Each structure stands twice: as structure tokens, then as C-alpha cells.
Amino acid sequence: MKNLVRLFACGVAVMALNGCSMFSPPADLDVRTTRQSAEGKYVVSMHPVPATVPLNRIHAWEISVATAGGEPVTGAQIGFDGGMPQHGHGFPTQPRVTEELGNGRYRLDGVKFSMTGWWEMKLRIQAGAAQDRVTFNTVVAEPAAERSLAAR
């Protein structure tokens, strides 16, 4: 019985140390940074600021919203949700849109990826009477410096 308990404890420890590396994102995961919203009302783009996605650091993203015809959407209310679908948890922070930057661009602050792996970023957009939603997928990789240390 002691050996079974030790084996179980070792398995749990290995899973904890590996974190998200135990889960691979779906092979056909759509990671485009520009997408049409679910009902086709908006074309939305997202990119991190800075351009690379940091692990375990709070950072911002810029969101661009346009109508289906390409006109910038101003005065939109944008809600945020998301997390890791393979793990069943959300973000460790509460990201929110803090600023309208002009010309249909908005700043999303408070994003923190606490683990490597597949994350979903879900936006709810309302401008006037038009409401729609869009989901972006991103895969956060281990930083190169940490990857090289782990390989030793």
C-alpha cells in the first residue's frame, strides 16, 4: 500500500511540475489575430503590447473593432472573459478594457498568462444596438531562456 501511495504522490508531483505541458492544443486550433464576430456584425483584431506574449507578467492587448463593411467602431462597450479550456480555469487577473484609443482601437489591460498552453480570449462587443461576441485563441509558449535551461 505504501508503494501505491508513493507512486500516486510521484505522479501528482510530475503533473504539477509539468503544468500545461501535459496538454497539447488541438492540431487545428485557429490562432488568427483577426476574426469576424459570431453573428458577422464586426471584424475584430487583437495583438499583445508588447508584441511578444510574456509569461507570468501583467501586460496589455490592443483590440481593433470595425463594422463588417470595414468602418471603425467607436464608443463600443467591450467585455472580457476567457481562460484555459483544457484546464477549466479562467485568468488569474480580471482583464478589462480601460481606454478607447481612437479609430476603433481599444486597450485591454490586466492580462496575465500564468501557464504555458492554450488560452481563449472572449470579447463581448456592444456598439449602439449591435451586440456580438468573438473568441480568440492563443498558445503561450515557455520563454526561450527557460526552455534552454530545462533542456540541460
C-alpha positions as CSV (number, residue, x, y, z in Angstrom):
1,M,0.0,0.0,0.0
2,K,2.9,2.4,0.8
3,N,4.3,1.9,-2.7
4,L,0.9,2.7,-4.2
5,V,0.7,5.9,-2.2
6,R,4.3,6.9,-3.2
7,L,3.6,6.1,-6.9
8,F,0.4,8.3,-6.7
9,A,2.3,11.1,-5.0
10,C,5.1,11.0,-7.6
11,G,2.5,11.1,-10.4
12,V,0.8,14.2,-8.9
13,A,4.2,15.9,-8.4
14,V,5.2,15.2,-12.1
15,M,1.8,16.7,-13.3
16,A,2.3,19.8,-11.1
17,L,5.8,20.4,-12.4
18,N,4.8,19.9,-16.0
19,G,1.8,22.3,-15.7
20,C,0.2,22.8,-19.1
21,S,2.9,20.8,-21.0
22,M,0.7,17.7,-20.3
23,F,-1.9,19.2,-22.6
24,S,-1.3,19.9,-26.3
25,P,-3.5,22.4,-28.0
26,P,-5.7,20.9,-30.8
27,A,-3.8,20.5,-34.0
28,D,-6.3,22.5,-36.0
29,L,-6.6,25.4,-33.5
30,D,-7.4,28.7,-35.2
31,V,-4.9,31.3,-33.8
32,R,-5.7,34.1,-36.3
33,T,-5.5,37.5,-34.8
34,T,-8.3,38.9,-36.9
35,R,-11.7,37.3,-36.9
36,Q,-15.3,38.0,-37.8
37,S,-17.6,38.1,-34.8
38,A,-20.1,35.2,-34.2
39,E,-23.0,36.9,-35.9
40,G,-20.9,38.8,-38.5
41,K,-21.5,42.3,-37.1
42,Y,-17.9,43.1,-36.5
43,V,-14.4,42.4,-37.7
44,V,-12.1,42.3,-34.7
45,S,-8.3,42.2,-34.3
46,M,-6.2,41.7,-31.2
47,H,-2.5,41.8,-30.5
48,P,-0.4,42.0,-27.4
49,V,1.5,45.1,-26.3
50,P,4.5,44.4,-26.4
51,A,4.4,42.2,-29.5
52,T,5.5,39.1,-27.6
53,V,3.3,37.4,-25.1
54,P,5.0,37.4,-21.7
55,L,4.5,34.5,-19.2
56,N,3.6,35.5,-15.6
57,R,3.6,39.2,-16.3
58,I,0.7,41.6,-16.5
59,H,0.5,43.2,-19.9
60,A,-1.9,44.8,-22.3
61,W,-3.5,44.0,-25.6
62,E,-4.9,46.3,-28.3
63,I,-8.3,45.5,-29.8
64,S,-9.4,46.9,-33.1
65,V,-13.2,46.8,-33.9
66,A,-14.7,47.6,-37.3
67,T,-18.1,47.0,-38.9
68,A,-18.5,44.2,-41.4
69,G,-18.0,46.9,-44.0
70,G,-14.7,48.0,-42.6
71,E,-15.7,51.2,-40.8
72,P,-14.0,51.7,-37.4
73,V,-16.4,51.2,-34.4
74,T,-16.1,54.0,-31.8
75,G,-17.9,54.2,-28.4
76,A,-18.1,50.4,-28.0
77,Q,-18.5,48.7,-24.7
78,I,-16.2,45.6,-24.6
79,G,-16.4,42.9,-22.0
80,F,-13.7,40.3,-21.5
81,D,-13.7,36.7,-20.3
82,G,-11.6,33.6,-21.0
83,G,-9.2,31.1,-19.7
84,M,-7.7,27.7,-20.4
85,P,-10.4,25.3,-21.8
86,Q,-8.2,22.2,-21.3
87,H,-7.8,23.1,-17.6
88,G,-11.2,24.5,-16.8
89,H,-9.9,27.8,-15.2
90,G,-10.0,31.4,-16.1
91,F,-7.4,34.1,-16.0
92,P,-5.6,34.8,-12.7
93,T,-6.4,38.5,-13.2
94,Q,-9.5,40.4,-14.2
95,P,-8.6,42.0,-17.6
96,R,-10.8,44.9,-18.8
97,V,-10.9,47.5,-21.5
98,T,-9.6,50.7,-19.9
99,E,-9.3,53.1,-22.8
100,E,-10.6,53.9,-26.2
101,L,-7.5,54.8,-28.3
102,G,-9.5,56.2,-31.3
103,N,-10.2,55.0,-34.8
104,G,-11.9,51.8,-33.5
105,R,-9.0,50.8,-31.2
106,Y,-9.2,49.9,-27.5
107,R,-6.7,49.0,-24.8
108,L,-7.3,45.8,-22.8
109,D,-5.3,45.9,-19.5
110,G,-4.6,43.3,-16.8
111,V,-3.9,40.3,-19.0
112,K,-1.7,37.7,-17.3
113,F,-0.9,34.2,-18.6
114,S,0.1,32.2,-15.6
115,M,0.9,29.0,-17.5
116,T,2.0,27.9,-20.9
117,G,-0.6,26.4,-23.2
118,W,-3.8,27.2,-25.0
119,W,-5.8,30.2,-23.8
120,E,-9.1,31.6,-25.0
121,M,-9.8,35.3,-25.0
122,K,-13.5,36.1,-25.3
123,L,-14.9,39.5,-26.1
124,R,-18.5,40.8,-25.9
125,I,-18.9,43.9,-28.0
126,Q,-21.8,46.3,-28.0
127,A,-22.0,49.5,-30.0
128,G,-25.4,51.1,-30.1
129,A,-28.0,48.3,-30.6
130,A,-25.4,46.0,-32.3
131,Q,-24.1,43.3,-29.9
132,D,-21.9,40.4,-30.8
133,R,-19.1,38.2,-29.5
134,V,-15.8,36.8,-30.7
135,T,-13.3,34.3,-29.3
136,F,-9.5,34.4,-30.0
137,N,-7.2,31.5,-29.3
138,T,-3.6,32.0,-28.3
139,V,-0.9,29.5,-27.4
140,V,1.6,30.7,-24.8
141,A,5.0,29.1,-25.1
142,E,7.7,28.7,-22.5
143,P,10.2,31.6,-22.8
144,A,13.3,30.7,-24.7
145,A,15.6,31.2,-21.7
146,E,13.6,28.9,-19.6
147,R,13.3,26.4,-22.4
148,S,17.1,26.2,-22.8
149,L,17.6,25.7,-19.0
150,A,15.0,22.9,-19.0
151,A,16.8,21.1,-21.8
152,R,20.0,20.8,-19.8
